[in-house]
Amino acid sequence: MDSDTRQRQIVEFARTRGRVEVISLADELDVASETIRRDLRALATRRLLKRVHGGAVPLETAAFESGLEYRSQVDLAQKHRIAAAAADQLHGAETVYLDEGFTPRLIAERLADQQLTVVTSSLLAAEALAHSSTVTVLLLGGRLRGRTLATVDNWAVDRLSSLVIDVAYLGTNAISLDHGLTTSDPAVAAVKGTAVRVAHRSILVAAHSKFGQSNFCRFAELADIESIVTGTELDAERADRYEDRGPSVIRV
């Protein structure tokens, strides 16, 4: 197997399995461990994989986006901490936008006893609030994305653009100092960008692994965000560099 074919296979394994290990790849592809390490370095340089101890995980790109099953397993303890801290940032808000994604769904669970009107593109967030006696849920219509169970396109954007929201809780596929907040799908970027524009306050919830990454479609600059809630896994020095661009960074 030539190196290009082998590297394509490694990327496919990573995207299917969520993680690949050097030793198991060497056995499976019948090559030396050092060959696999060179492959992983090359794939990391091309921003297809991210090196982790003993192996690599896939990076999200214009052609690849992780699904809900994967998102619900990665950085899980950190995401629960982030969701709890983000819910504490309501500060008297009466209208809330909840973005698509797993962490916003966790935030929804923590808002169920609040007196709120919640607008969301996420079927997961709506389901988490369906039985609340105090939350009014407005679910945006539009084309349903099966990978994230969220609505996009004109029906979603047009309805959202007609509203004024107190606080928007947003997720992102990637965040970087150079490129701001980015995602892989233009339709998703349109909904996220609209939420930022119509909200008085925008709060980004992002695990530490999203930092220093960039994707295909920018939907907001760092200065557009009031605060970022992330885990203590993001070191303080790095958090300070993001704070210098405008948003406060809350590490939990």
C-alpha positions as CSV (number, residue, x, y, z in Angstrom):
1,M,0.0,0.0,0.0
2,D,1.5,3.4,-1.0
3,S,1.5,6.2,1.5
4,D,-1.3,8.2,-0.1
5,T,-3.6,5.2,0.0
6,R,-2.6,4.3,3.5
7,Q,-3.2,7.9,4.8
8,R,-6.6,8.0,3.2
9,Q,-7.4,4.8,5.0
10,I,-6.2,6.2,8.3
11,V,-8.4,9.3,7.9
12,E,-11.4,7.0,7.1
13,F,-10.7,4.9,10.1
14,A,-10.5,8.0,12.3
15,R,-13.7,9.5,11.0
16,T,-15.6,6.2,11.4
17,R,-14.2,5.2,14.8
18,G,-13.6,8.6,16.4
19,R,-10.0,7.8,17.3
20,V,-7.1,5.8,15.9
21,E,-4.1,4.3,17.8
22,V,-0.6,4.0,16.5
23,I,0.0,0.4,17.6
24,S,-3.4,-0.9,16.3
25,L,-3.0,0.9,13.0
26,A,0.5,-0.6,12.5
27,D,-0.9,-4.1,13.1
28,E,-4.0,-3.5,10.9
29,L,-2.0,-1.9,8.0
30,D,1.0,-4.2,8.4
31,V,3.6,-1.4,8.7
32,A,6.0,-0.2,11.3
33,S,4.8,2.0,14.1
34,E,7.2,4.8,13.0
35,T,5.5,4.7,9.6
36,I,2.2,5.3,11.2
37,R,3.6,8.1,13.3
38,R,5.0,9.8,10.1
39,D,1.5,9.4,8.5
40,L,-0.2,11.0,11.5
41,R,2.3,13.9,11.4
42,A,1.6,14.4,7.7
43,L,-2.2,14.2,8.2
44,A,-2.0,16.7,11.2
45,T,0.0,19.1,9.0
46,R,-2.8,18.9,6.4
47,R,-5.4,19.5,9.2
48,L,-7.2,16.3,8.7
49,L,-6.3,14.8,12.1
50,K,-5.2,16.0,15.5
51,R,-2.4,14.2,17.3
52,V,-3.3,12.9,20.8
53,H,-1.3,10.7,23.1
54,G,-0.8,7.4,21.4
55,G,-2.8,8.2,18.2
56,A,-5.0,10.8,16.6
57,V,-8.6,12.0,16.3
58,P,-10.3,13.5,13.3
59,L,-10.6,17.2,12.7
60,E,-13.8,18.6,11.3
61,T,-13.5,20.0,7.7
62,A,-15.8,21.2,4.9
63,A,-16.2,17.5,3.9
64,F,-16.5,15.9,7.4
65,E,-18.5,16.8,10.4
66,S,-18.9,14.6,13.5
67,G,-22.3,13.3,14.4
68,L,-24.2,13.5,17.7
69,E,-23.2,10.1,18.8
70,Y,-19.5,11.0,18.7
71,R,-20.1,14.5,20.3
72,S,-22.0,12.9,23.2
73,Q,-18.9,10.8,24.1
74,V,-16.0,13.2,23.6
75,D,-15.0,15.6,26.4
76,L,-18.3,14.6,28.2
77,A,-17.4,15.6,31.7
78,Q,-16.1,18.9,30.5
79,K,-19.3,19.6,28.5
80,H,-21.4,19.0,31.6
81,R,-19.4,21.5,33.5
82,I,-19.6,24.0,30.6
83,A,-23.4,23.6,30.4
84,A,-23.9,24.2,34.1
85,A,-21.7,27.3,34.1
86,A,-23.4,28.6,30.9
87,A,-26.8,28.3,32.4
88,D,-25.7,30.5,35.2
89,Q,-25.1,33.3,32.7
90,L,-28.8,34.0,32.1
91,H,-28.6,37.1,34.3
92,G,-32.3,37.8,34.1
93,A,-32.8,37.0,30.4
94,E,-36.3,36.2,29.4
95,T,-35.7,35.1,25.8
96,V,-33.0,32.6,24.8
97,Y,-31.7,31.1,21.6
98,L,-30.3,27.6,21.9
99,D,-28.0,26.5,19.1
100,E,-27.7,23.0,17.6
101,G,-25.2,20.6,19.2
102,F,-24.8,18.4,22.2
103,T,-23.6,21.0,24.7
104,P,-26.6,23.4,24.0
105,R,-28.8,20.3,24.6
106,L,-27.2,20.0,28.1
107,I,-27.9,23.7,28.7
108,A,-31.5,23.1,27.8
109,E,-31.8,20.5,30.5
110,R,-30.6,23.1,33.0
111,L,-33.1,25.8,31.9
112,A,-36.2,23.6,32.2
113,D,-37.3,25.2,35.5
114,Q,-36.7,28.8,34.4
115,Q,-39.5,31.2,33.3
116,L,-38.3,31.6,29.7
117,T,-39.2,31.7,26.0
118,V,-36.6,29.5,24.2
119,V,-36.1,29.7,20.4
120,T,-34.1,26.8,19.0
121,S,-33.1,25.2,15.7
122,S,-32.3,22.0,17.6
123,L,-34.8,19.1,18.0
124,L,-32.6,17.8,20.9
125,A,-32.9,21.1,22.8
126,A,-36.7,21.2,22.1
127,E,-37.1,17.7,23.3
128,A,-35.2,18.4,26.5
129,L,-37.7,21.3,27.3
130,A,-40.9,19.6,26.0
131,H,-42.3,18.8,29.4
132,S,-41.3,22.0,31.1
133,S,-44.3,23.9,32.6
134,T,-42.4,27.2,32.7
135,V,-40.5,27.3,29.3
136,T,-42.2,28.2,26.1
137,V,-40.4,26.6,23.2
138,L,-40.4,28.0,19.7
139,L,-38.9,25.6,17.2
140,L,-37.5,27.0,14.0
141,G,-38.7,25.3,10.8
142,G,-36.5,24.5,7.8
143,R,-34.6,21.7,6.3
144,L,-33.6,19.1,8.9
145,R,-30.0,18.1,9.1
146,G,-29.9,14.4,10.1
147,R,-26.4,14.6,11.4
148,T,-27.2,17.2,14.1
149,L,-31.1,17.0,14.2
150,A,-31.3,20.7,13.6
151,T,-33.0,23.0,11.1
152,V,-31.4,25.3,8.6
153,D,-32.0,27.2,5.4
154,N,-34.4,30.1,4.6
155,W,-37.3,29.1,6.9
156,A,-35.0,29.0,9.9
157,V,-33.0,32.1,9.0
158,D,-36.0,34.2,8.1
159,R,-38.0,33.5,11.3
160,L,-34.9,33.9,13.5
161,S,-34.0,37.2,11.8
162,S,-37.4,38.7,12.8
163,L,-36.8,38.2,16.5
164,V,-34.9,40.0,19.2
165,I,-33.2,37.7,21.7
166,D,-31.8,38.5,25.1
167,V,-29.1,35.8,25.1
168,A,-27.9,33.3,22.5
169,Y,-26.0,30.1,23.5
170,L,-23.9,29.1,20.6
171,G,-21.7,26.1,19.8
172,T,-18.9,26.0,17.2
173,N,-16.9,23.5,15.2
174,A,-13.8,25.5,15.6
175,I,-12.4,28.7,17.1
176,S,-9.2,30.5,16.4
177,L,-7.5,33.9,16.9
178,D,-7.0,34.3,13.2
179,H,-10.4,33.1,11.9
180,G,-12.9,33.6,14.7
181,L,-15.8,31.1,15.0
182,T,-16.2,28.7,12.1
183,T,-18.3,25.7,11.1
184,S,-18.3,23.3,8.2
185,D,-21.7,24.0,6.6
186,P,-22.7,27.3,5.0
187,A,-26.4,26.7,6.0
188,V,-25.4,26.2,9.6
189,A,-23.2,29.3,9.5
190,A,-26.2,31.3,8.3
191,V,-28.3,30.3,11.2
192,K,-25.5,30.8,13.8
193,G,-24.6,34.2,12.3
194,T,-28.2,35.3,12.4
195,A,-28.5,34.3,16.1
196,V,-25.4,36.4,16.9
197,R,-26.9,39.4,15.0
198,V,-30.3,39.3,16.7
199,A,-29.1,38.6,20.3
200,H,-28.2,41.3,22.8
201,R,-25.7,38.9,24.3
202,S,-24.0,35.9,22.7
203,I,-22.3,33.2,24.8
204,L,-20.1,30.6,23.1
205,V,-19.9,27.1,24.7
206,A,-16.8,25.2,23.5
207,A,-14.7,22.4,24.8
208,H,-10.9,23.1,24.9
209,S,-10.4,20.8,21.9
210,K,-12.2,23.4,19.6
211,F,-9.6,26.1,20.3
212,G,-6.8,26.8,17.7
213,Q,-8.8,25.1,15.0
214,S,-10.5,26.6,11.9
215,N,-13.2,25.3,9.5
216,F,-14.8,26.3,6.3
217,C,-17.4,29.0,7.1
218,R,-17.0,31.9,9.5
219,F,-20.1,33.0,11.3
220,A,-18.8,35.4,13.9
221,E,-15.7,37.2,15.0
222,L,-14.4,36.9,18.5
223,A,-15.4,40.5,19.2
224,D,-19.0,39.6,18.5
225,I,-19.1,37.3,21.5
226,E,-19.7,38.5,25.0
227,S,-18.2,35.5,26.8
228,I,-16.8,32.0,26.1
229,V,-17.5,29.2,28.5
230,T,-14.9,26.4,28.3
231,G,-13.1,23.9,30.5
232,T,-10.0,24.3,32.7
233,E,-8.4,22.0,30.1
234,L,-7.8,25.2,28.2
235,D,-4.8,26.7,29.9
236,A,-5.0,30.2,31.4
237,E,-2.3,31.7,29.2
238,R,-4.2,30.6,26.1
239,A,-7.5,31.8,27.5
240,D,-5.9,35.2,28.1
241,R,-5.0,35.5,24.4
242,Y,-8.7,35.0,23.5
243,E,-9.8,37.5,26.1
244,D,-7.5,40.1,24.5
245,R,-9.8,39.9,21.4
246,G,-12.9,40.9,23.3
247,P,-14.9,38.1,25.0
248,S,-14.5,37.2,28.6
249,V,-13.4,33.5,29.0
250,I,-14.9,31.5,31.8
251,R,-13.0,28.3,32.6
252,V,-14.8,25.7,34.7
